[in-house]
Amino acid sequence: VDFMHPGIIAENRERSAILFGAIDKLPENQRTAFLLQKTQDCSQQQIADIMQLSEGAVESLLMRAKGNLKKMLMNYYKQL
């Protein structure tokens, strides 16, 4: 059994809340593509099929989502 210190558990919860808060602020298409890739392990082609977009459009959405998340989270991670 892995032992996790309560402080580490709380810190992980805080980081998760901040990350998911940032994901929630993404434009809908970016958020959908990002979550399909990261939580459902969908390929870009699968995301394209689901969202009825070209694979190039999905690639662009994912790049913009990652860039936006980086901008939103940069200040948080600078404080650590």
MITI-983289 format. One record per residue: residue number from 1; residue in one letter; x, y, z of N, C-alpha, C in turn. Coordinates in pm, whole numbers, plus 50000, padded with zeros to 5 digits. Example, Ala and Ser with C-alpha at 12.3 -4.5 7.8 and 13.67 -1.06 7.14 Angstrom:
<pt n="1" res="A" n_px="51319" n_py="49431" n_pz="50780" ca_px="51230" ca_py="49550" ca_pz="50780" c_px="51320" c_py="49670" c_pz="50780"/>
<pt n="2" res="S" n_px="51285" n_py="49775" n_pz="50708" ca_px="51367" ca_py="49894" ca_pz="50714" c_px="51290" c_py="50003" c_pz="50787"/>
END
This chain:
<pt n="1" res="V" n_px="50085" n_py="49882" n_pz="50000" ca_px="50000" ca_py="50000" ca_pz="50000" c_px="50089" c_py="50124" c_pz="50000"/>
<pt n="2" res="D" n_px="50064" n_py="50214" n_pz="49906" ca_px="50139" ca_py="50339" ca_pz="49901" c_px="50086" c_py="50434" c_pz="50006"/>
<pt n="3" res="F" n_px="50178" n_py="50496" n_pz="50078" ca_px="50138" ca_py="50595" ca_pz="50178" c_px="50153" c_py="50732" c_pz="50116"/>
<pt n="4" res="M" n_px="50048" n_py="50809" n_pz="50121" ca_px="50054" ca_py="50947" ca_pz="50073" c_px="50028" c_py="51040" c_pz="50192"/>
<pt n="5" res="H" n_px="50119" n_py="51130" n_pz="50211" ca_px="50106" ca_py="51229" ca_pz="50318" c_px="49984" c_py="51318" c_pz="50287"/>
<pt n="6" res="P" n_px="49906" n_py="51353" n_pz="50388" ca_px="49788" ca_py="51438" ca_pz="50366" c_px="49822" c_py="51570" c_pz="50295"/>
<pt n="7" res="G" n_px="49939" n_py="51624" n_pz="50322" ca_px="49978" ca_py="51749" ca_pz="50255" c_px="49998" c_py="51729" c_pz="50106"/>
<pt n="8" res="I" n_px="50055" n_py="51615" n_pz="50069" ca_px="50075" ca_py="51585" ca_pz="49927" c_px="49941" c_py="51561" c_pz="49859"/>
<pt n="9" res="I" n_px="49853" n_py="51491" n_pz="49925" ca_px="49719" ca_py="51467" ca_pz="49870" c_px="49647" c_py="51600" c_pz="49847"/>
<pt n="10" res="A" n_px="49654" n_py="51690" n_pz="49943" ca_px="49589" ca_py="51821" ca_pz="49930" c_px="49652" c_py="51901" c_pz="49816"/>
<pt n="11" res="E" n_px="49784" n_py="51895" n_pz="49805" ca_px="49853" ca_py="51968" ca_pz="49697" c_px="49813" c_py="51913" c_pz="49561"/>
<pt n="12" res="N" n_px="49804" n_py="51781" n_pz="49549" ca_px="49761" ca_py="51720" ca_pz="49423" c_px="49618" c_py="51759" c_pz="49387"/>
<pt n="13" res="R" n_px="49531" n_py="51765" n_pz="49488" ca_px="49392" ca_py="51809" ca_pz="49463" c_px="49390" c_py="51953" c_pz="49413"/>
<pt n="14" res="E" n_px="49471" n_py="52038" n_pz="49475" ca_px="49476" ca_py="52179" ca_pz="49435" c_px="49525" c_py="52191" c_pz="49291"/>
<pt n="15" res="R" n_px="49631" n_py="52118" n_pz="49258" ca_px="49684" ca_py="52123" ca_pz="49121" c_px="49581" c_py="52073" c_pz="49020"/>
<pt n="16" res="S" n_px="49511" n_py="51967" n_pz="49055" ca_px="49407" ca_py="51914" ca_pz="48966" c_px="49296" c_py="52016" c_pz="48946"/>
<pt n="17" res="A" n_px="49255" n_py="52081" n_pz="49054" ca_px="49149" ca_py="52182" ca_pz="49045" c_px="49192" c_py="52297" c_pz="48956"/>
<pt n="18" res="I" n_px="49316" n_py="52340" n_pz="48970" ca_px="49366" ca_py="52451" ca_pz="48888" c_px="49373" c_py="52408" c_pz="48741"/>
<pt n="19" res="L" n_px="49422" n_py="52287" n_pz="48714" ca_px="49431" ca_py="52238" ca_pz="48577" c_px="49292" c_py="52226" c_pz="48515"/>
<pt n="20" res="F" n_px="49198" n_py="52164" n_pz="48585" ca_px="49065" ca_py="52147" ca_pz="48528" c_px="48991" c_py="52280" c_pz="48516"/>
<pt n="21" res="G" n_px="49021" n_py="52374" n_pz="48604" ca_px="48966" ca_py="52508" ca_pz="48591" c_px="49013" c_py="52575" c_pz="48463"/>
<pt n="22" res="A" n_px="49142" n_py="52557" n_pz="48432" ca_px="49197" ca_py="52614" ca_pz="48309" c_px="49136" c_py="52544" c_pz="48187"/>
<pt n="23" res="I" n_px="49122" n_py="52413" n_pz="48192" ca_px="49061" ca_py="52339" ca_pz="48081" c_px="48918" c_py="52388" c_pz="48058"/>
<pt n="24" res="D" n_px="48845" n_py="52414" n_pz="48165" ca_px="48707" ca_py="52464" ca_pz="48154" c_px="48699" c_py="52599" c_pz="48085"/>
<pt n="25" res="K" n_px="48807" n_py="52677" n_pz="48091" ca_px="48809" ca_py="52811" ca_pz="48030" c_px="48843" c_py="52807" c_pz="47881"/>
<pt n="26" res="L" n_px="48885" n_py="52692" n_pz="47831" ca_px="48916" ca_py="52681" ca_pz="47688" c_px="48788" c_py="52697" c_pz="47605"/>
<pt n="27" res="P" n_px="48802" n_py="52750" n_pz="47483" ca_px="48687" ca_py="52749" ca_pz="47393" c_px="48636" c_py="52605" c_pz="47375"/>
<pt n="28" res="E" n_px="48508" n_py="52591" n_pz="47352" ca_px="48444" ca_py="52459" ca_pz="47353" c_px="48512" c_py="52357" c_pz="47261"/>
<pt n="29" res="N" n_px="48542" n_py="52395" n_pz="47137" ca_px="48604" ca_py="52299" ca_pz="47044" c_px="48742" c_py="52257" c_pz="47091"/>
<pt n="30" res="Q" n_px="48820" n_py="52351" n_pz="47144" ca_px="48953" ca_py="52318" ca_pz="47196" c_px="48941" c_py="52224" c_pz="47316"/>
<pt n="31" res="R" n_px="48849" n_py="52256" n_pz="47405" ca_px="48829" ca_py="52175" ca_pz="47525" c_px="48786" c_py="52032" c_pz="47487"/>
<pt n="32" res="T" n_px="48693" n_py="52021" n_pz="47394" ca_px="48644" ca_py="51890" ca_pz="47352" c_px="48757" c_py="51807" c_pz="47292"/>
<pt n="33" res="A" n_px="48832" n_py="51864" n_pz="47199" ca_px="48941" ca_py="51792" ca_pz="47135" c_px="49047" c_py="51751" c_pz="47238"/>
<pt n="34" res="F" n_px="49082" n_py="51843" n_pz="47325" ca_px="49184" ca_py="51817" ca_pz="47427" c_px="49141" c_py="51704" c_pz="47520"/>
<pt n="35" res="L" n_px="49017" n_py="51710" n_pz="47568" ca_px="48970" ca_py="51608" ca_pz="47661" c_px="48955" c_py="51471" c_pz="47593"/>
<pt n="36" res="L" n_px="48911" n_py="51470" n_pz="47468" ca_px="48903" ca_py="51342" ca_pz="47396" c_px="49041" c_py="51278" c_pz="47384"/>
<pt n="37" res="Q" n_px="49142" n_py="51362" n_pz="47357" ca_px="49277" ca_py="51308" ca_pz="47342" c_px="49334" c_py="51263" c_pz="47476"/>
<pt n="38" res="K" n_px="49320" n_py="51346" n_pz="47578" ca_px="49387" ca_py="51319" ca_pz="47705" c_px="49312" c_py="51225" c_pz="47798"/>
<pt n="39" res="T" n_px="49181" n_py="51227" n_pz="47794" ca_px="49107" ca_py="51143" ca_pz="47888" c_px="49049" c_py="51017" c_pz="47823"/>
<pt n="40" res="Q" n_px="49025" n_py="51022" n_pz="47691" ca_px="48968" ca_py="50906" ca_pz="47622" c_px="49070" c_py="50837" c_pz="47533"/>
<pt n="41" res="D" n_px="49192" n_py="50894" n_pz="47527" ca_px="49302" ca_py="50837" ca_pz="47448" c_px="49264" c_py="50823" c_pz="47300"/>
<pt n="42" res="C" n_px="49188" n_py="50919" n_pz="47248" ca_px="49148" ca_py="50916" ca_pz="47108" c_px="49261" c_py="50969" c_pz="47020"/>
<pt n="43" res="S" n_px="49275" n_py="50911" n_pz="46902" ca_px="49371" ca_py="50961" ca_pz="46804" c_px="49313" c_py="51087" c_pz="46740"/>
<pt n="44" res="Q" n_px="49398" n_py="51160" n_pz="46669" ca_px="49348" ca_py="51280" ca_pz="46600" c_px="49243" c_py="51241" c_pz="46497"/>
<pt n="45" res="Q" n_px="49260" n_py="51127" n_pz="46430" ca_px="49161" ca_py="51083" ca_pz="46331" c_px="49028" c_py="51051" c_pz="46400"/>
<pt n="46" res="Q" n_px="49032" n_py="50986" n_pz="46515" ca_px="48908" ca_py="50956" ca_pz="46588" c_px="48840" c_py="51085" c_pz="46632"/>
<pt n="47" res="I" n_px="48918" n_py="51180" n_pz="46680" ca_px="48861" ca_py="51309" ca_pz="46722" c_px="48798" c_py="51379" c_pz="46602"/>
<pt n="48" res="A" n_px="48867" n_py="51374" n_pz="46489" ca_px="48813" ca_py="51435" ca_pz="46366" c_px="48679" c_py="51373" c_pz="46329"/>
<pt n="49" res="D" n_px="48671" n_py="51241" n_pz="46340" ca_px="48545" ca_py="51172" ca_pz="46308" c_px="48435" c_py="51212" c_pz="46406"/>
<pt n="50" res="I" n_px="48467" n_py="51215" n_pz="46535" ca_px="48368" ca_py="51248" ca_pz="46638" c_px="48318" c_py="51392" c_pz="46621"/>
<pt n="51" res="M" n_px="48413" n_py="51483" n_pz="46596" ca_px="48378" ca_py="51625" ca_pz="46588" c_px="48339" c_py="51670" c_pz="46448"/>
<pt n="52" res="Q" n_px="48345" n_py="51578" n_pz="46354" ca_px="48314" ca_py="51606" ca_pz="46213" c_px="48398" c_py="51721" c_pz="46160"/>
<pt n="53" res="L" n_px="48531" n_py="51707" n_pz="46180" ca_px="48629" ca_py="51805" ca_pz="46134" c_px="48738" c_py="51731" c_pz="46057"/>
<pt n="54" res="S" n_px="48820" n_py="51808" n_pz="45988" ca_px="48936" ca_py="51747" ca_pz="45924" c_px="49042" c_py="51717" c_pz="46030"/>
<pt n="55" res="E" n_px="49131" n_py="51626" n_pz="45998" ca_px="49238" ca_py="51594" ca_pz="46092" c_px="49328" c_py="51717" c_pz="46115"/>
<pt n="56" res="G" n_px="49347" n_py="51797" n_pz="46010" ca_px="49425" ca_py="51920" ca_pz="46023" c_px="49360" c_py="52018" c_pz="46119"/>
<pt n="57" res="A" n_px="49227" n_py="52028" n_pz="46113" ca_px="49156" ca_py="52118" ca_pz="46205" c_px="49172" c_py="52071" c_pz="46349"/>
<pt n="58" res="V" n_px="49169" n_py="51940" n_pz="46370" ca_px="49186" ca_py="51885" ca_pz="46505" c_px="49327" c_py="51914" c_pz="46555"/>
<pt n="59" res="E" n_px="49426" n_py="51894" n_pz="46468" ca_px="49565" ca_py="51923" ca_pz="46506" c_px="49579" c_py="52069" c_pz="46548"/>
<pt n="60" res="S" n_px="49517" n_py="52158" n_pz="46474" ca_px="49520" ca_py="52301" ca_pz="46507" c_px="49451" c_py="52329" c_pz="46640"/>
<pt n="61" res="L" n_px="49335" n_py="52268" n_pz="46663" ca_px="49264" ca_py="52285" ca_pz="46789" c_px="49349" c_py="52240" c_pz="46907"/>
<pt n="62" res="L" n_px="49415" n_py="52125" n_pz="46892" ca_px="49498" ca_py="52071" ca_pz="47000" c_px="49617" c_py="52162" c_pz="47028"/>
<pt n="63" res="M" n_px="49679" n_py="52213" n_pz="46922" ca_px="49794" ca_py="52304" ca_pz="46940" c_px="49749" c_py="52432" c_pz="47011"/>
<pt n="64" res="R" n_px="49635" n_py="52487" n_pz="46970" ca_px="49585" ca_py="52609" ca_pz="47034" c_px="49545" c_py="52581" c_pz="47179"/>
<pt n="65" res="A" n_px="49483" n_py="52466" n_pz="47205" ca_px="49444" ca_py="52431" ca_pz="47343" c_px="49568" c_py="52424" c_pz="47432"/>
<pt n="66" res="K" n_px="49671" n_py="52355" n_pz="47386" ca_px="49794" ca_py="52342" ca_pz="47465" c_px="49859" c_py="52478" c_pz="47487"/>
<pt n="67" res="G" n_px="49860" n_py="52563" n_pz="47383" ca_px="49917" ca_py="52697" ca_pz="47398" c_px="49838" c_py="52781" c_pz="47498"/>
<pt n="68" res="N" n_px="49706" n_py="52773" n_pz="47490" ca_px="49622" ca_py="52849" ca_pz="47583" c_px="49639" c_py="52799" c_pz="47726"/>
<pt n="69" res="L" n_px="49646" n_py="52668" n_pz="47744" ca_px="49667" ca_py="52614" ca_pz="47879" c_px="49802" c_py="52658" c_pz="47934"/>
<pt n="70" res="K" n_px="49903" n_py="52656" n_pz="47849" ca_px="50037" ca_py="52698" ca_pz="47892" c_px="50033" c_py="52843" c_pz="47941"/>
<pt n="71" res="K" n_px="49966" n_py="52930" n_pz="47866" ca_px="49954" ca_py="53071" ca_pz="47907" c_px="49878" c_py="53084" c_pz="48038"/>
<pt n="72" res="M" n_px="49767" n_py="53011" n_pz="48050" ca_px="49685" ca_py="53022" ca_pz="48171" c_px="49757" c_py="52968" c_pz="48295"/>
<pt n="73" res="L" n_px="49837" n_py="52864" n_pz="48277" ca_px="49900" ca_py="52798" ca_pz="48391" c_px="50040" c_py="52848" c_pz="48422"/>
<pt n="74" res="M" n_px="50096" n_py="52930" n_pz="48332" ca_px="50233" ca_py="52977" ca_pz="48349" c_px="50254" c_py="53047" c_pz="48483"/>
<pt n="75" res="N" n_px="50165" n_py="53138" n_pz="48518" ca_px="50181" ca_py="53213" ca_pz="48643" c_px="50172" c_py="53121" c_pz="48764"/>
<pt n="76" res="Y" n_px="50084" n_py="53023" n_pz="48760" ca_px="50070" ca_py="52931" ca_pz="48872" c_px="50201" c_py="52855" c_pz="48894"/>
<pt n="77" res="Y" n_px="50257" n_py="52803" n_pz="48786" ca_px="50376" ca_py="52721" ca_pz="48800" c_px="50501" c_py="52804" c_pz="48830"/>
<pt n="78" res="K" n_px="50501" n_py="52932" n_pz="48796" ca_px="50613" ca_py="53019" ca_pz="48833" c_px="50618" c_py="53037" c_pz="48984"/>
<pt n="79" res="Q" n_px="50503" n_py="53030" n_pz="49049" ca_px="50496" ca_py="53051" ca_pz="49193" c_px="50548" c_py="52931" c_pz="49273"/>
<pt n="80" res="L" n_px="50557" n_py="52815" n_pz="49209" ca_px="50599" ca_py="52694" ca_pz="49281" c_px="50749" c_py="52694" c_pz="49307"/>
END
